[in-house]
Amino acid sequence: MTATPVLVVGAGPTGLSAACALWDLGVPCRVVDRRPGPGIAPKGLVLWSGALECLDRLGVAEKLTETALPLAGASYWSKGRRIAGVRFGGLTGTAFPGPLCVPQPVTERALLERLTELGGTVEWETEATAVTVRRGGPEESVTVTLSAGGVEETVTVPWLVAADGARSLVRDSVGIPFEGHTFDRTFLIGDGRLEGAPEEAEVQHHITPDGVLVIVPQPDGHRVFFDTEPDERTDPPSEELLQRLLDERGPGGLRLHGTWWTSRFRVHAKVAPRFREGPVLLAGDAVHAHTTAGGQGLNTGVQDGYDVGWKLATVVRGCDPALLDSYEAERRPASVRAVANGDQQTRMWLLRRPAARLLRNTVMRVLSATGLLERKAIPLLAQLDLDHSGSPAVAASDAVTGVPRTLRPGRRSPDAALAPVRGTAATSLHDHLAAGRHTLLVYGAGPAGETAVHAAETVRERGVGDTAQVLWIQPADTVATQVPYEGGELIVARDQGRTLGAAASPWVAYVRPDGVVAARSAPAGLDALLARLPSREPLTAPVPSLRP
């Protein structure tokens, strides 16, 4: 049996996110991909806040934002008239208040570079050709046949992450179906220069009786997207065909030229009924297929990859394997929601009956005018509001004196202004949590310091300081307290915004690497929270944190 605990099949954004999360949390993995190298087709374009937060924890978001194009909003047009619009960039409680246009190859390259920094590699031109799962007992494992350059290799690993796309061999091999439907339309895409387009980076949807035209600004051009009658052709559309459709459906005065990528394809709305078969965990396009509406496929896949990565790393490093039961329990509902949202948008675009189109346009006008369209649609697309309160990886929400209402188990941790005291430079709770570590928050005045020391000592004794941290937050209206700690420097900050509690009501909380609050209690319940942390030293040399 190979010494590598995890094999990742597929090195697209999903597989690379999983691999980076594993290596970042001290667990090496092997990554294989049948392609000759990183992808060059700019299939996915838009990164929303939820995926960007995951990429930030992996250390690549800052690099992506340097070249990304922030999108200003979206508009909807019918018969040449604007019927609705939403503005982007207004989300609060996140470092990424609006979506960014980043062609998928840029995201893949950034993740690949980060994987290399962490010590990992990708074995290109290496295809998984057979998968056999051994179920039952502690010896559960996966045996995979790999083919590279005509040479076959058989490996057996404790865990396999399948990120091998919509035609997943792994999914088929373990007998998981792919349920849903395919739209009875052919879709055409072209990326190039678009003369006459507005200067503002706004996504435009021109909905006509003959079909839809979507215009998406890119950092160095535009994408045009159309639906047409289904046909049997598979060749990429010509620039002349795209221009003709642009003239027929667009506002006029637009000229497409210099196209560097065109594609003809069908779109699907599918979700697998299961995301796991024993030691095999499936992620990304292998278990959910989206329409292009809202750019949800890439985003959902990145979040799948990060989720399965940190959970596998935690189990490999000593936590109860039952943690992996939460992967499907959390990610499948998120995928179902994202696929359903894209499916609904696409159906709305494709309405043909005049009465249905009139009703759609009227409803959109009203929703836009009242602001309801923006308030409902943007959080749905951003995927920051996921509710994991029913997950097996989240403790029931019991009343705990002093804990702020916003610190809800199963939800993203709220943000709070912090004044660094010792061991951190973070000026907000979100900034501190962006390191992507298991975090124990200890809140309270002087006596709470002993609780923080006990927690920090436990982390030190287990040798998991690379993946777990303790943050003692002192109330703003109390005198700063020093507590001796022989194990090193205790991380301390003050609740500058006075938002996390009262000095007389200390509390503790466990926040997962993905920023979700998993449990909270009075200080007396600390040991139960500590049991959720890894208990084994890293399997690979930790890479210094990107954040001081």
WOCORGI-V238564 format. One record per residue. RES is the residue in three letters. SS is DSSP state (A for helix, B for strand, O for the rest). Layout:
res & ss
RES & SS
RES & SS
This chain:
res & ss
MET & O
THR & O
ALA & O
THR & O
PRO & O
VAL & B
LEU & B
VAL & B
VAL & B
GLY & O
ALA & O
GLY & O
PRO & A
THR & A
GLY & A
LEU & A
SER & A
ALA & A
ALA & A
CYS & A
ALA & A
LEU & A
TRP & A
ASP & A
LEU & O
GLY & O
VAL & O
PRO & O
CYS & B
ARG & B
VAL & B
VAL & B
ASP & O
ARG & O
ARG & O
PRO & O
GLY & O
PRO & O
GLY & O
ILE & O
ALA & O
PRO & O
LYS & O
GLY & O
LEU & O
VAL & B
LEU & B
TRP & O
SER & A
GLY & A
ALA & A
LEU & A
GLU & A
CYS & A
LEU & A
ASP & A
ARG & A
LEU & O
GLY & O
VAL & O
ALA & A
GLU & A
LYS & A
LEU & A
THR & A
GLU & A
THR & A
ALA & O
LEU & B
PRO & B
LEU & O
ALA & O
GLY & B
ALA & B
SER & B
TYR & B
TRP & B
SER & B
LYS & O
GLY & O
ARG & B
ARG & B
ILE & B
ALA & B
GLY & B
VAL & B
ARG & B
PHE & O
GLY & O
GLY & O
LEU & O
THR & O
GLY & O
THR & O
ALA & O
PHE & O
PRO & O
GLY & O
PRO & O
LEU & B
CYS & B
VAL & O
PRO & O
GLN & A
PRO & A
VAL & A
THR & A
GLU & A
ARG & A
ALA & A
LEU & A
LEU & A
GLU & A
ARG & A
LEU & A
THR & A
GLU & A
LEU & A
GLY & O
GLY & O
THR & O
VAL & B
GLU & B
TRP & O
GLU & O
THR & O
GLU & B
ALA & B
THR & B
ALA & B
VAL & B
THR & B
VAL & B
ARG & B
ARG & O
GLY & O
GLY & O
PRO & O
GLU & O
GLU & O
SER & B
VAL & B
THR & B
VAL & B
THR & B
LEU & B
SER & B
ALA & B
GLY & O
GLY & O
VAL & B
GLU & B
GLU & B
THR & B
VAL & B
THR & B
VAL & B
PRO & O
TRP & B
LEU & B
VAL & B
ALA & B
ALA & O
ASP & O
GLY & O
ALA & O
ARG & O
SER & O
LEU & A
VAL & A
ARG & A
ASP & A
SER & A
VAL & O
GLY & O
ILE & O
PRO & O
PHE & O
GLU & B
GLY & B
HIS & B
THR & B
PHE & O
ASP & O
ARG & O
THR & B
PHE & B
LEU & B
ILE & B
GLY & B
ASP & B
GLY & B
ARG & B
LEU & B
GLU & B
GLY & O
ALA & O
PRO & O
GLU & O
GLU & O
ALA & O
GLU & B
VAL & B
GLN & B
HIS & B
HIS & B
ILE & B
THR & B
PRO & O
ASP & O
GLY & B
VAL & B
LEU & B
VAL & B
ILE & B
VAL & B
PRO & B
GLN & B
PRO & O
ASP & O
GLY & B
HIS & B
ARG & B
VAL & B
PHE & B
PHE & B
ASP & B
THR & B
GLU & O
PRO & O
ASP & O
GLU & O
ARG & O
THR & O
ASP & O
PRO & O
PRO & O
SER & O
GLU & A
GLU & A
LEU & A
LEU & A
GLN & A
ARG & A
LEU & A
LEU & A
ASP & A
GLU & A
ARG & A
GLY & O
PRO & O
GLY & O
GLY & O
LEU & O
ARG & B
LEU & B
HIS & B
GLY & B
THR & B
TRP & B
TRP & B
THR & B
SER & B
ARG & B
PHE & B
ARG & O
VAL & O
HIS & B
ALA & B
LYS & B
VAL & B
ALA & O
PRO & O
ARG & O
PHE & O
ARG & B
GLU & B
GLY & O
PRO & O
VAL & B
LEU & B
LEU & B
ALA & O
GLY & A
ASP & A
ALA & A
VAL & O
HIS & B
ALA & B
HIS & O
THR & O
THR & O
ALA & A
GLY & A
GLY & A
GLN & A
GLY & A
LEU & A
ASN & A
THR & A
GLY & A
VAL & A
GLN & A
ASP & A
GLY & A
TYR & A
ASP & A
VAL & A
GLY & A
TRP & A
LYS & A
LEU & A
ALA & A
THR & A
VAL & A
VAL & A
ARG & O
GLY & O
CYS & O
ASP & O
PRO & A
ALA & A
LEU & A
LEU & A
ASP & A
SER & A
TYR & A
GLU & A
ALA & A
GLU & A
ARG & A
ARG & A
PRO & A
ALA & A
SER & A
VAL & A
ARG & A
ALA & A
VAL & A
ALA & A
ASN & A
GLY & A
ASP & A
GLN & A
GLN & A
THR & A
ARG & A
MET & A
TRP & A
LEU & O
LEU & O
ARG & O
ARG & O
PRO & A
ALA & A
ALA & A
ARG & A
LEU & A
LEU & A
ARG & A
ASN & A
THR & A
VAL & A
MET & A
ARG & A
VAL & A
LEU & A
SER & A
ALA & A
THR & A
GLY & O
LEU & A
LEU & A
GLU & A
ARG & A
LYS & A
ALA & A
ILE & A
PRO & A
LEU & A
LEU & A
ALA & A
GLN & O
LEU & O
ASP & O
LEU & O
ASP & O
HIS & O
SER & O
GLY & O
SER & O
PRO & O
ALA & O
VAL & O
ALA & O
ALA & O
SER & O
ASP & O
ALA & O
VAL & O
THR & O
GLY & O
VAL & O
PRO & O
ARG & O
THR & O
LEU & O
ARG & O
PRO & O
GLY & O
ARG & O
ARG & B
SER & O
PRO & O
ASP & O
ALA & O
ALA & B
LEU & B
ALA & B
PRO & B
VAL & B
ARG & B
GLY & O
THR & O
ALA & O
ALA & O
THR & O
SER & B
LEU & A
HIS & A
ASP & A
HIS & A
LEU & A
ALA & O
ALA & O
GLY & O
ARG & O
HIS & B
THR & B
LEU & B
LEU & B
VAL & B
TYR & B
GLY & O
ALA & O
GLY & O
PRO & O
ALA & A
GLY & A
GLU & A
THR & A
ALA & A
VAL & A
HIS & A
ALA & A
ALA & A
GLU & A
THR & A
VAL & A
ARG & A
GLU & A
ARG & A
GLY & O
VAL & O
GLY & O
ASP & O
THR & O
ALA & B
GLN & B
VAL & B
LEU & B
TRP & B
ILE & B
GLN & B
PRO & O
ALA & O
ASP & O
THR & O
VAL & O
ALA & O
THR & O
GLN & O
VAL & O
PRO & O
TYR & O
GLU & O
GLY & O
GLY & O
GLU & O
LEU & O
ILE & B
VAL & B
ALA & B
ARG & B
ASP & B
GLN & O
GLY & O
ARG & O
THR & O
LEU & O
GLY & O
ALA & O
ALA & O
ALA & O
SER & O
PRO & O
TRP & B
VAL & B
ALA & B
TYR & B
VAL & B
ARG & O
PRO & O
ASP & O
GLY & O
VAL & B
VAL & B
ALA & B
ALA & B
ARG & B
SER & B
ALA & O
PRO & A
ALA & A
GLY & A
LEU & A
ASP & A
ALA & A
LEU & A
LEU & A
ALA & O
ARG & O
LEU & O
PRO & O
SER & O
ARG & O
GLU & O
PRO & O
LEU & O
THR & O
ALA & O
PRO & O
VAL & O
PRO & O
SER & O
LEU & O
ARG & O
PRO & O
